Amino acid sequence: MYPQQVHSFLRQFFIENHCEVVHDSDDALTVQLTIDIDKRIMNRPYYWQYVEATNSEPNPAQVTFITDQNKLSGNRQGENVHFGSQRLSQLFQVTKEQGAFVKMYEQVNSAEVQAVLTPWLSVNYKISYCSDRTKEMLYSFGMNLLTGQIEENFHESLYGVELAPNMSEAAFHVQYIIKPSRALDRLDAAIEAVISQDDHTWAEESAKRWERDMRVLEYFYEGIDNKPESYEIEKQALEERYDAKIKVEIINGGLFYLK
């Protein structure tokens, strides 16, 4: 999972949770948390108990997340977030707890001529290539539910678009032609195509490391006809460690009505 993918996920997470983006650059993201998100991710229950008990003015945290140390400019301070970090895992979990699906409408200025909003199904996938080493990648796909057009990096097309759970009075949306369930099948096929076209030498290299360690194991038990239970345990452990697997997980998705 590359730094830019982490950065994109963080930006989208906080925007969808109505947190103000105070600063956004290639290397860092500063956000003003809402009360709800502060309670969910900042781990300061005693502060919120005090605020609620004394009816004090709440002061949710403003946090800077460093997403690419190599591009970091100046003396910016913040929390490092990368694949495998506790913070990123926490945000994935919060996303699941909140519900993985949203329905949002692009907002239209009331002074504009009534706008027509087109339905798009968006799905964010996580692909995990697992063996003794793990690589994870995020992919975002969107499908136009009128035309069937599929767009990659769909979440990036939403940057700068003002979205809300309710439709503006100056807009109306058309009904989708392609059912979301059918669109999801086609997006699943698209992500399978990505996997099939990817470089899978990682699995071959894992198999070679598996064979190497098996030779070492066999060497230690060479000449023993009735191998002890420990041999089977170690053999099973090597199989579980090096067995190459590909996991596909839907992180979240949504139905977006856009101009």
C-alpha positions as CSV (number, residue, x, y, z in Angstrom):
1,M,0.0,0.0,0.0
2,Y,1.7,3.2,-1.2
3,P,1.9,6.5,0.7
4,Q,-0.4,8.2,-1.8
5,Q,-3.0,5.5,-1.3
6,V,-2.9,5.9,2.5
7,H,-3.2,9.7,2.0
8,S,-6.2,9.3,-0.3
9,F,-7.9,7.0,2.2
10,L,-7.3,9.4,5.1
11,R,-8.6,12.4,3.1
12,Q,-11.8,10.5,2.0
13,F,-12.4,9.1,5.5
14,F,-12.3,12.5,7.2
15,I,-14.3,14.3,4.5
16,E,-17.0,11.7,4.6
17,N,-17.1,12.1,8.4
18,H,-17.5,15.9,8.1
19,C,-14.1,16.8,9.5
20,E,-12.6,20.0,8.1
21,V,-9.4,19.5,6.1
22,V,-7.2,22.3,7.4
23,H,-4.1,21.4,5.3
24,D,-3.6,19.0,2.5
25,S,-0.2,18.4,0.8
26,D,1.6,15.4,-0.8
27,D,3.2,14.5,2.5
28,A,0.7,15.4,5.2
29,L,-2.9,16.0,6.1
30,T,-4.2,18.2,8.9
31,V,-7.8,17.8,9.9
32,Q,-10.1,19.3,12.5
33,L,-11.9,16.4,14.1
34,T,-15.6,16.5,14.9
35,I,-16.7,15.5,18.4
36,D,-17.8,12.1,17.2
37,I,-14.6,11.2,15.4
38,D,-12.5,12.5,18.3
39,K,-14.4,10.2,20.6
40,R,-13.9,7.3,18.2
41,I,-10.2,7.6,17.5
42,M,-8.3,9.8,20.0
43,N,-8.7,7.6,23.1
44,R,-9.3,10.2,25.7
45,P,-12.5,9.1,27.4
46,Y,-11.8,10.9,30.7
47,Y,-11.6,14.3,28.8
48,W,-15.1,13.7,27.3
49,Q,-16.5,12.4,30.6
50,Y,-15.3,15.7,32.2
51,V,-16.8,17.8,29.4
52,E,-20.1,16.1,29.6
53,A,-20.2,16.1,33.4
54,T,-19.3,19.8,33.7
55,N,-21.2,20.9,30.6
56,S,-17.9,22.5,29.4
57,E,-17.2,23.8,25.9
58,P,-16.0,20.8,23.8
59,N,-12.6,21.1,22.1
60,P,-12.1,18.3,19.6
61,A,-8.5,17.7,18.5
62,Q,-6.8,19.0,15.4
63,V,-4.4,16.3,14.1
64,T,-1.7,16.2,11.5
65,F,-1.0,12.9,9.8
66,I,2.3,12.5,8.1
67,T,1.8,10.1,5.1
68,D,5.1,10.3,3.3
69,Q,8.3,10.9,5.2
70,N,10.4,11.1,2.0
71,K,8.5,14.1,0.8
72,L,8.1,15.8,4.2
73,S,9.0,19.5,3.9
74,G,10.0,21.9,6.7
75,N,9.7,21.0,10.3
76,R,6.1,19.7,10.2
77,Q,5.2,17.7,13.2
78,G,2.6,15.0,13.2
79,E,1.7,11.4,13.5
80,N,3.2,9.0,11.0
81,V,0.6,6.9,9.3
82,H,1.5,4.1,6.9
83,F,0.4,0.6,6.0
84,G,0.6,-1.6,9.1
85,S,0.4,1.3,11.5
86,Q,-2.1,1.0,14.3
87,R,-3.8,4.3,13.3
88,L,-4.6,3.1,9.8
89,S,-5.9,-0.2,11.1
90,Q,-8.1,1.7,13.5
91,L,-9.6,3.8,10.8
92,F,-10.3,0.7,8.7
93,Q,-12.2,-0.7,11.7
94,V,-14.1,2.6,12.3
95,T,-15.2,2.5,8.7
96,K,-16.6,-1.0,9.1
97,E,-18.3,-0.1,12.3
98,Q,-20.0,2.9,10.8
99,G,-21.4,0.9,7.9
100,A,-19.6,0.4,4.7
101,F,-22.2,2.0,2.4
102,V,-23.3,5.6,2.0
103,K,-25.6,7.5,-0.3
104,M,-24.5,11.0,-1.2
105,Y,-25.7,13.8,-3.5
106,E,-23.6,16.5,-5.2
107,Q,-24.7,19.9,-3.9
108,V,-26.1,22.4,-6.3
109,N,-26.3,26.2,-5.9
110,S,-29.9,27.2,-5.5
111,A,-29.3,30.0,-8.1
112,E,-28.4,27.5,-10.8
113,V,-30.8,26.0,-13.3
114,Q,-32.1,22.7,-11.9
115,A,-29.3,20.2,-12.3
116,V,-29.7,16.5,-13.3
117,L,-27.7,14.1,-11.1
118,T,-26.5,10.8,-12.5
119,P,-26.1,7.7,-10.2
120,W,-22.7,6.2,-9.8
121,L,-21.8,3.1,-7.7
122,S,-18.5,3.4,-6.0
123,V,-16.5,0.6,-4.4
124,N,-13.1,0.8,-2.6
125,Y,-11.3,-2.6,-2.6
126,K,-8.3,-3.8,-0.7
127,I,-6.2,-6.5,-2.3
128,S,-3.8,-8.5,-0.1
129,Y,-1.1,-10.6,-1.5
130,C,-0.2,-12.9,1.5
131,S,2.6,-15.3,2.1
132,D,5.5,-14.9,4.5
133,R,5.5,-11.4,3.2
134,T,2.4,-9.3,2.6
135,K,1.6,-6.5,0.2
136,E,-1.7,-4.7,0.2
137,M,-3.1,-2.3,-2.4
138,L,-6.2,-0.1,-2.5
139,Y,-8.3,0.3,-5.6
140,S,-11.3,2.6,-6.1
141,F,-13.8,1.9,-8.9
142,G,-16.9,3.7,-9.9
143,M,-19.6,2.7,-12.4
144,N,-22.1,5.0,-14.1
145,L,-25.4,3.2,-13.5
146,L,-26.9,4.7,-16.7
147,T,-24.1,3.9,-19.2
148,G,-22.1,1.2,-17.6
149,Q,-18.9,3.2,-17.8
150,I,-16.3,2.1,-15.3
151,E,-13.8,4.7,-13.9
152,E,-10.7,3.8,-12.0
153,N,-9.4,6.0,-9.1
154,F,-13.0,7.1,-8.7
155,H,-12.5,8.5,-5.2
156,E,-10.0,11.0,-6.8
157,S,-12.8,12.4,-9.0
158,L,-14.8,13.2,-5.8
159,Y,-12.1,15.6,-4.5
160,G,-13.4,19.1,-4.4
161,V,-17.0,17.9,-4.9
162,E,-19.4,19.1,-2.2
163,L,-21.4,16.1,-1.1
164,A,-24.3,15.8,1.4
165,P,-26.7,13.0,2.4
166,N,-29.6,15.1,1.2
167,M,-30.3,16.3,-2.4
168,S,-30.4,20.1,-3.1
169,E,-33.7,21.6,-4.0
170,A,-32.2,22.9,-7.2
171,A,-31.5,19.3,-8.4
172,F,-33.2,16.1,-9.3
173,H,-31.7,12.7,-9.9
174,V,-32.5,10.1,-12.6
175,Q,-33.3,6.5,-11.8
176,Y,-30.5,4.1,-12.4
177,I,-30.8,1.6,-15.3
178,I,-28.2,-0.8,-14.1
179,K,-29.1,-2.3,-10.7
180,P,-26.4,-1.7,-8.0
181,S,-26.2,-5.5,-7.4
182,R,-25.4,-6.1,-11.1
183,A,-22.9,-3.2,-11.1
184,L,-21.2,-4.7,-8.1
185,D,-20.8,-8.0,-10.1
186,R,-19.1,-6.1,-12.9
187,L,-16.8,-4.2,-10.5
188,D,-15.8,-7.4,-8.9
189,A,-14.9,-8.7,-12.3
190,A,-12.9,-5.6,-12.9
191,I,-10.9,-6.1,-9.7
192,E,-10.3,-9.7,-10.7
193,A,-8.9,-8.5,-14.0
194,V,-6.5,-6.3,-12.1
195,I,-5.3,-9.2,-10.1
196,S,-4.9,-11.5,-13.2
197,Q,-2.8,-8.9,-15.0
198,D,-0.6,-8.2,-12.0
199,D,2.9,-9.6,-11.5
200,H,2.7,-12.8,-9.5
201,T,6.4,-13.6,-9.2
202,W,5.9,-12.9,-5.4
203,A,4.1,-16.3,-5.2
204,E,6.9,-18.1,-7.1
205,E,9.5,-16.5,-4.8
206,S,7.5,-17.5,-1.8
207,A,7.4,-21.1,-3.1
208,K,11.2,-21.1,-3.5
209,R,11.7,-19.9,0.1
210,W,9.3,-22.6,1.2
211,E,11.3,-25.3,-0.6
212,R,14.5,-23.9,0.9
213,D,13.2,-24.1,4.5
214,M,11.8,-27.5,3.9
215,R,15.2,-28.8,2.8
216,V,16.6,-27.4,6.1
217,L,13.8,-29.1,8.0
218,E,14.4,-32.4,6.2
219,Y,18.2,-32.2,6.9
220,F,17.6,-31.9,10.7
221,Y,15.4,-35.0,10.6
222,E,17.5,-37.0,8.1
223,G,17.8,-40.7,8.8
224,I,14.8,-40.7,11.2
225,D,12.2,-43.2,9.9
226,N,9.5,-42.5,12.4
227,K,9.6,-38.7,12.6
228,P,8.4,-37.2,15.8
229,E,5.3,-35.0,16.3
230,S,7.6,-31.9,16.3
231,Y,8.5,-32.6,12.7
232,E,4.8,-32.5,11.6
233,I,4.2,-29.3,13.7
234,E,7.2,-27.5,12.0
235,K,6.2,-28.8,8.6
236,Q,2.6,-27.5,9.1
237,A,4.0,-24.1,10.3
238,L,6.1,-23.7,7.2
239,E,3.1,-24.5,5.0
240,E,0.9,-21.9,6.8
241,R,3.7,-19.3,6.6
242,Y,4.6,-19.7,2.9
243,D,1.3,-20.7,1.3
244,A,0.5,-17.9,-1.2
245,K,-3.0,-16.4,-0.9
246,I,-4.8,-13.5,-2.5
247,K,-7.5,-11.8,-0.4
248,V,-10.0,-9.2,-1.8
249,E,-11.9,-7.1,0.7
250,I,-14.5,-4.3,0.1
251,I,-13.5,-1.5,2.4
252,N,-16.5,0.7,1.7
253,G,-18.7,1.9,-1.1
254,G,-21.5,4.2,-1.9
255,L,-24.2,5.4,-4.3
256,F,-23.2,8.9,-5.5
257,Y,-25.5,11.2,-7.5
258,L,-23.3,13.6,-9.5
259,K,-23.7,16.3,-12.1
